[in-house]
């Protein structure tokens, strides 16, 4: 009651309502005295201005595994671009030959970004990101990204999530979700597999019998499920013929019946299954090398497998393991003489396997601590350091005759020192005011940053294949959008690998 009384006007002091003139007199605005400012006119016409009108809608939450403060990319990375164009670029942009471009693509795919408006376009874009991650063999990030996007939102997202968990050996979680909501995946084979994994063999057997009676699964899938559910009946039977293009579910079913399929001829994502202890040491190393080449596996994971045990044979991969182990031992001992003897063979082996960048990531820091003198091995060690993230630090101690590479590492290559068309093109790309490709410039003018980066990556691949003009414009485009480190590392890798 006290609060109400305070809010009510006092009857004895009530005032008459003010009209507009009285209000203006009592609330006169403060008028600035002095000369009138020569301000520009607010408008040049009395016509009503054009006003853009959009329906109000809730902004979607960003989807990604790495926040923008880490990647440096805005959450509106894909804004303004046609979704069909984006999905095509994401699927096709080539990164096989450039570790810097691989890193850039992973950054684009995993950065926290807002999906485009419209549920259909948003789903198409997240599916494109998931499909490219799977094609690269990055099944762990694909699984995590699908989980963040919401695998129960659609059967398409659930299928990608289910496949990733199968190859990662984490199918218990996805199977539990499938048994809770069977409508998410129209695949009786998956339901039978998950029901059996949950321990309900009787229900799984009944479902398989129904699948036989209704012929709702292909004969080869039915035969595979029969052996999966009833291994005793088929003991001693000849192995099933291997499928030409197995799905992740079929791959795991073959593994479960003791007829594990080799992954070397299968899509790269299947190599992740060989990283588990169920595979032999050689299979694990071959799978790790395959994934490391495309940047889907950290180099230190590969080093751990290389040094896990001594090779019991010679030739091929065993020679590579032996050479790397000898070099790693010499490096650990801190012996410059031993490193000088073992580095050339280890480097040659890793270059032949297209793992030179991984080698640089493994050992560049420790190589920088050694004094190898003014020898050819010292120059080799310096070039290895240029392939690492510490390239700029290494460039401050450049050997004689390496001024062009040192300048490139600092972002200012001297074109007068270029020895080849590639080096001249690289120098042109780092020139102030270098022209950007027309398509990239158009995308930037329209605020389509993600599309512009993907287009620049395409131009870089064409340039690396022998088109100097495309190489220069690609580097200029990367630098124009602030990707200086990517441009330098891509150019350094291209020149160093071409030099030998």
C-alpha positions in Angstrom: 0.0 0.0 0.0 2.9 2.3 0.7 4.3 1.9 -2.8 0.9 2.6 -4.3 0.4 5.7 -2.2 3.7 7.1 -3.3 2.8 6.7 -7.0 -0.5 8.4 -6.8 -0.6 12.2 -7.3 -1.4 14.4 -4.3 -4.9 15.9 -4.7 -4.0 19.1 -3.0 -1.1 19.9 -5.4 -2.7 18.7 -8.6 -1.7 20.7 -11.7 -3.7 21.5 -14.9 -2.4 19.5 -17.9 0.0 21.4 -20.1 -0.7 22.1 -23.7 2.1 21.8 -26.3 3.1 25.5 -26.2 3.3 25.5 -22.4 5.4 22.2 -22.5 7.8 23.7 -25.0 8.2 26.8 -22.9 9.1 24.9 -19.8 11.3 22.3 -21.6 13.1 24.6 -24.0 16.0 22.9 -25.8 19.5 24.2 -25.3 20.3 26.3 -28.4 24.0 26.7 -29.4 25.0 30.3 -29.7 27.6 31.5 -32.1 28.2 31.1 -35.8 26.3 28.5 -37.8 28.3 25.5 -38.8 28.7 24.8 -42.5 27.4 21.2 -42.2 26.6 19.2 -45.4 22.9 18.8 -46.1 21.2 15.8 -44.7 19.5 15.0 -48.0 19.4 16.5 -51.5 15.8 15.7 -52.1 12.5 15.6 -50.3 11.5 12.2 -51.8 11.2 9.3 -49.5 14.4 7.2 -49.4 14.5 3.6 -50.5 14.3 1.4 -47.5 15.3 -2.3 -47.5 12.8 -4.5 -45.7 13.5 -8.0 -44.4 11.4 -10.2 -42.2 12.8 -10.4 -38.7 14.2 -13.9 -37.9 16.3 -15.4 -35.2 20.0 -15.7 -36.1 21.2 -19.2 -36.2 23.9 -20.2 -33.8 27.4 -20.7 -35.3 28.3 -24.3 -36.2 31.9 -25.4 -36.0 34.6 -26.8 -33.8 37.1 -23.9 -33.7 36.0 -20.4 -32.6 36.6 -17.4 -34.8 39.0 -15.9 -32.3 41.3 -18.8 -33.1 40.8 -19.1 -36.8 40.6 -15.3 -37.4 37.6 -15.9 -39.7 34.2 -14.2 -39.1 31.1 -16.2 -38.3 29.5 -14.7 -41.5 32.1 -16.4 -43.6 29.5 -17.9 -46.0 27.2 -14.9 -46.1 25.8 -13.8 -49.5 27.1 -16.8 -51.5 24.9 -19.2 -53.4 24.8 -22.4 -51.5 25.1 -24.6 -54.6 28.2 -22.7 -55.6 29.6 -23.1 -52.1 28.9 -26.9 -51.9 30.6 -27.3 -55.3 33.7 -25.4 -54.3 34.0 -27.2 -51.0 33.7 -30.6 -52.7 36.1 -29.8 -55.5 38.8 -27.4 -54.3 42.1 -29.3 -54.7 44.5 -29.4 -51.7 46.4 -32.6 -52.3 49.8 -31.0 -53.3 49.9 -28.2 -50.7 49.9 -28.6 -46.9 49.2 -24.9 -46.5 46.1 -25.3 -48.6 45.1 -28.4 -46.6 45.3 -26.4 -43.4 43.3 -23.6 -44.9 40.6 -26.0 -46.0 40.3 -27.6 -42.6 40.1 -24.1 -41.1 37.2 -23.2 -43.4 35.4 -26.5 -42.7 35.8 -26.4 -38.9 35.5 -22.7 -38.1 32.4 -21.6 -36.2 30.2 -20.0 -38.9 26.6 -19.2 -39.1 24.6 -21.3 -41.7 22.7 -19.5 -44.4 19.1 -18.6 -43.9 16.6 -21.3 -44.7 16.7 -24.8 -43.3 17.3 -26.5 -46.7 20.3 -24.3 -47.6 21.7 -24.6 -44.0 21.5 -28.4 -44.2 23.1 -28.5 -47.7 26.1 -26.5 -46.4 26.7 -28.6 -43.3 26.4 -31.8 -45.4 29.0 -30.4 -47.8 31.3 -29.7 -44.9 30.8 -33.2 -43.5 31.3 -34.9 -46.9 34.6 -33.1 -47.6 35.9 -33.9 -44.1 35.0 -37.6 -44.7 36.7 -37.5 -48.2 39.8 -36.1 -46.6 39.8 -38.9 -44.0 39.1 -36.6 -41.1 36.5 -38.8 -39.5 37.0 -37.5 -35.9 36.3 -33.9 -36.8 33.4 -35.1 -39.0 31.9 -37.0 -36.1 32.2 -34.0 -33.8 30.8 -31.5 -36.3 27.8 -33.7 -37.0 27.2 -34.0 -33.3 27.2 -30.2 -33.0 24.9 -29.8 -36.0 22.5 -32.2 -34.4 22.4 -35.7 -36.0 18.8 -36.2 -35.0 17.7 -33.2 -37.1 17.7 -35.1 -40.3 18.4 -38.6 -41.7 21.1 -37.1 -44.0 23.1 -35.7 -41.1 22.6 -38.9 -39.1 23.9 -41.1 -41.9 27.2 -39.1 -42.0 27.4 -39.3 -38.2 26.7 -43.0 -38.1 29.4 -43.7 -40.8 32.0 -41.6 -38.9 31.3 -43.4 -35.6 31.6 -46.8 -37.3 35.1 -45.9 -38.7 36.2 -44.4 -35.4 35.0 -47.3 -33.3 32.5 -45.2 -31.5 29.3 -46.7 -32.8 27.7 -47.4 -29.4 26.6 -43.8 -29.2 25.1 -43.6 -32.7 23.5 -47.1 -32.3 21.8 -46.0 -29.1 20.3 -43.0 -30.9 19.2 -45.1 -33.8 17.4 -47.6 -31.5 15.8 -44.7 -29.8 14.6 -43.1 -33.1 14.7 -45.8 -35.9 13.1 -43.3 -38.4 16.5 -41.6 -38.6 18.0 -44.3 -40.8 16.1 -46.4 -43.3 18.5 -49.3 -43.1 17.5 -52.6 -41.6 21.1 -53.8 -41.7 22.0 -50.9 -39.4 19.1 -51.7 -37.1 20.1 -55.3 -36.9 23.8 -54.5 -36.2 22.9 -51.9 -33.5 20.3 -54.2 -31.9 22.9 -57.0 -31.6 25.5 -54.5 -30.3 23.0 -53.6 -27.6 22.9 -57.3 -26.6 19.4 -58.0 -27.9 20.3 -60.9 -30.2 16.8 -62.3 -30.2 15.3 -59.2 -31.6 18.1 -58.8 -34.1 17.5 -62.4 -35.3 13.8 -61.8 -35.7 14.4 -58.6 -37.7 16.9 -60.5 -39.9 14.3 -63.3 -40.5 11.8 -60.6 -41.5 14.3 -59.0 -43.9 14.9 -62.5 -45.5 11.1 -63.0 -45.9 10.4 -59.6 -47.3 13.7 -59.4 -49.4 14.2 -55.9 -48.2 18.0 -56.2 -48.2 20.4 -57.3 -51.0 21.4 -61.0 -50.9 25.0 -60.2 -50.2 24.0 -58.1 -47.2 21.7 -60.8 -45.9 24.5 -63.3 -46.2 26.9 -61.0 -44.3 24.3 -60.4 -41.5 23.7 -64.2 -41.2 27.3 -64.8 -40.5 27.4 -61.9 -38.1 24.5 -63.2 -36.0 25.2 -66.9 -36.3 29.0 -67.4 -36.6 28.8 -71.0 -35.3 26.7 -72.2 -38.2 29.2 -70.9 -40.8 32.4 -72.1 -39.1 34.6 -73.6 -41.7 32.6 -72.0 -44.6 34.6 -70.3 -47.4 35.1 -66.6 -46.9 32.5 -64.2 -48.5 33.7 -62.4 -51.6 34.9 -58.9 -50.7 32.6 -56.1 -51.9 33.9 -53.7 -54.4 32.8 -50.5 -52.5 31.8 -51.5 -49.0 29.9 -49.1 -46.8 31.3 -48.4 -43.3 28.7 -50.7 -41.9 29.7 -53.5 -44.2 33.3 -52.9 -43.4 32.6 -53.3 -39.7 30.5 -56.4 -40.3 33.3 -58.1 -42.2 35.6 -57.2 -39.4 33.2 -58.7 -36.9 33.1 -62.1 -38.7 36.9 -62.3 -38.8 37.3 -61.4 -42.5 38.7 -57.9 -42.2 39.0 -56.0 -45.4 42.3 -54.2 -46.4 41.8 -50.4 -46.5 44.6 -49.4 -49.0 42.2 -49.6 -52.0 39.2 -48.1 -50.1 38.4 -44.4 -49.6 40.7 -42.5 -47.3 38.3 -42.4 -44.4 38.5 -46.2 -44.0 42.2 -45.8 -43.1 41.1 -44.5 -39.6 39.9 -48.0 -38.8 43.5 -49.3 -39.2 44.7 -46.9 -36.5 43.1 -49.1 -33.9 45.0 -51.9 -32.2 43.0 -54.5 -34.1 45.3 -53.8 -37.1 48.9 -54.9 -37.3 51.8 -52.4 -36.9 52.5 -52.1 -40.7 48.8 -51.5 -41.4 48.7 -48.9 -38.7 51.8 -47.1 -40.2 50.5 -47.2 -43.7 47.1 -45.9 -42.6 48.8 -43.1 -40.6 51.0 -42.1 -43.5 48.0 -42.0 -45.8 46.1 -39.7 -43.5 49.2 -37.5 -42.6 49.8 -36.7 -46.3 46.4 -35.0 -46.5 46.7 -33.4 -43.1 44.0 -35.5 -41.5 46.4 -36.8 -38.8 49.0 -34.9 -36.7 52.6 -35.6 -37.5 53.4 -36.5 -33.9 50.9 -39.4 -34.1 52.8 -40.8 -37.1 56.1 -40.3 -35.2 54.7 -42.3 -32.3 53.9 -45.2 -34.6 57.3 -45.0 -36.4 59.2 -45.3 -33.1 56.9 -47.9 -31.5 59.2 -50.8 -32.2 62.1 -52.0 -34.3 61.3 -53.1 -37.9 61.7 -56.9 -38.3 62.2 -56.8 -42.0 63.8 -54.7 -44.7 62.7 -53.0 -47.9 59.9 -50.6 -48.7 58.3 -49.1 -45.6 60.7 -50.8 -43.3 63.7 -49.0 -44.7 61.9 -45.7 -44.1 61.2 -46.6 -40.5 64.8 -47.7 -40.0 66.2 -44.5 -41.5 63.9 -42.3 -39.4 64.6 -44.2 -36.2 68.4 -43.9 -36.7 68.0 -40.1 -37.3 65.7 -39.7 -34.3 68.2 -41.4 -32.1 71.1 -39.2 -33.4 69.0 -36.1 -32.8 68.1 -37.2 -29.3 71.8 -37.7 -28.5 72.5 -34.2 -29.7 75.4 -35.4 -31.9 75.9 -33.1 -34.9 78.1 -35.7 -36.6 75.5 -38.5 -36.2 72.8 -36.2 -37.4 74.9 -35.2 -40.4 75.3 -38.9 -41.3 71.6 -39.9 -40.8 69.7 -36.9 -41.9 70.2 -37.2 -45.7 68.8 -40.8 -45.8 65.9 -40.1 -43.5 65.0 -36.9 -45.5 65.2 -38.8 -48.8 63.0 -41.6 -47.5 60.4 -39.1 -46.2 60.5 -37.1 -49.4 59.9 -40.2 -51.5 56.8 -41.0 -49.4 55.6 -37.3 -49.8 55.9 -36.8 -46.0 58.5 -34.0 -46.1 56.2 -31.5 -44.4 55.4 -33.9 -41.6 59.1 -34.6 -41.2 59.7 -30.8 -40.8 56.9 -30.6 -38.2 58.4 -33.5 -36.2 62.1 -32.3 -36.1 62.5 -28.7 -37.1 62.7 -27.4 -33.6 65.4 -29.8 -32.6 67.3 -29.3 -35.8 67.4 -25.6 -35.1 69.3 -26.2 -31.9 72.2 -28.0 -33.6 75.3 -26.4 -35.1 75.9 -28.2 -38.3 78.4 -25.7 -39.6 78.6 -24.5 -43.2 77.9 -27.9 -44.8 75.4 -29.2 -47.4 73.7 -31.0 -44.5 73.2 -27.6 -42.7 71.6 -26.2 -45.8 69.3 -29.2 -45.9 68.4 -28.7 -42.3 67.7 -25.1 -43.0 65.3 -25.9 -45.8 63.5 -28.4 -43.6 63.0 -25.6 -41.1 61.5 -23.4 -43.8 58.7 -26.1 -44.2 57.7 -25.8 -40.6 55.7 -23.2 -38.7 58.9 -21.6 -37.6 60.0 -20.6 -41.1 60.3 -16.9 -40.3 62.7 -17.5 -37.4 64.7 -19.8 -39.6 65.0 -17.2 -42.3 66.9 -14.9 -39.9 69.8 -17.3 -40.1 69.8 -18.0 -43.9 72.8 -19.6 -45.4 74.7 -17.8 -48.1 72.9 -17.9 -51.5 69.4 -18.3 -50.0 68.4 -14.6 -50.0 65.3 -15.2 -52.2 63.8 -17.9 -49.8 64.7 -15.8 -46.8 63.0 -12.8 -48.3 59.9 -14.9 -49.1 59.8 -16.2 -45.5 59.6 -12.5 -44.4 56.9 -11.7 -47.0 59.2 -9.7 -49.3 60.9 -11.9 -52.0 63.3 -10.1 -54.3 62.2 -10.7 -57.9 65.8 -9.9 -59.1 67.0 -13.0 -57.3 64.4 -15.4 -58.8 65.9 -18.3 -60.7 62.8 -19.8 -62.3 59.3 -18.9 -63.7 57.8 -20.1 -60.5 59.9 -17.9 -58.3 59.2 -14.9 -60.5 55.5 -15.6 -60.3 55.8 -15.9 -56.5 57.6 -12.6 -56.3 54.9 -10.9 -58.4 52.2 -12.3 -56.1 53.9 -10.5 -53.1 54.2 -7.2 -55.0 52.1 -4.4 -53.5 49.0 -3.8 -55.7 49.2 -7.1 -57.5 45.9 -7.8 -59.4 43.4 -10.3 -58.0 41.5 -12.7 -60.2 38.3 -11.2 -61.4 36.1 -13.8 -59.8 37.8 -13.4 -56.4 37.5 -9.6 -56.6 33.8 -9.9 -57.4 33.2 -12.2 -54.5 35.1 -9.8 -52.2 33.1 -6.8 -53.5 29.9 -8.6 -52.6 31.2 -9.6 -49.1 31.5 -13.3 -49.9 34.7 -14.0 -48.0 34.5 -17.8 -47.8 33.8 -18.1 -51.5 36.6 -15.7 -52.3 39.1 -17.9 -50.3 37.9 -21.1 -52.0 38.3 -19.5 -55.4 41.8 -18.3 -54.5 42.7 -21.8 -53.5 41.6 -23.1 -56.9 43.8 -20.5 -58.6 46.8 -21.5 -56.5 46.4 -25.1 -57.6 46.3 -24.1 -61.2 49.4 -21.9 -60.6 51.2 -24.7 -58.9 50.6 -26.9 -61.9 52.5 -24.5 -64.2 50.4 -21.3 -64.7 52.5 -18.4 -63.4 49.7 -15.8 -63.8 47.3 -17.9 -61.7 50.0 -18.4 -59.1 50.7 -14.7 -58.8 47.0 -13.7 -58.6 46.2 -16.5 -56.1 49.0 -15.4 -53.7 47.9 -11.8 -54.1 44.3 -12.8 -53.3 45.3 -14.7 -50.1 47.3 -11.8 -48.9 44.4 -9.3 -49.7 42.1 -11.2 -47.3 44.7 -11.3 -44.5 46.0 -14.9 -45.1 49.6 -13.8 -45.2 50.9 -16.9 -43.4 49.0 -19.2 -45.7 50.4 -17.4 -48.8 54.0 -17.6 -47.5 53.9 -21.3 -46.4 52.2 -22.3 -49.7 54.8 -20.5 -51.7 57.7 -21.8 -49.7 56.5 -25.4 -50.0 56.0 -25.0 -53.7 59.5 -23.7 -54.3 61.3 -26.0 -51.9 59.7 -29.2 -53.3 60.4 -28.1 -56.8 64.1 -27.4 -56.0 64.6 -30.9 -54.6 
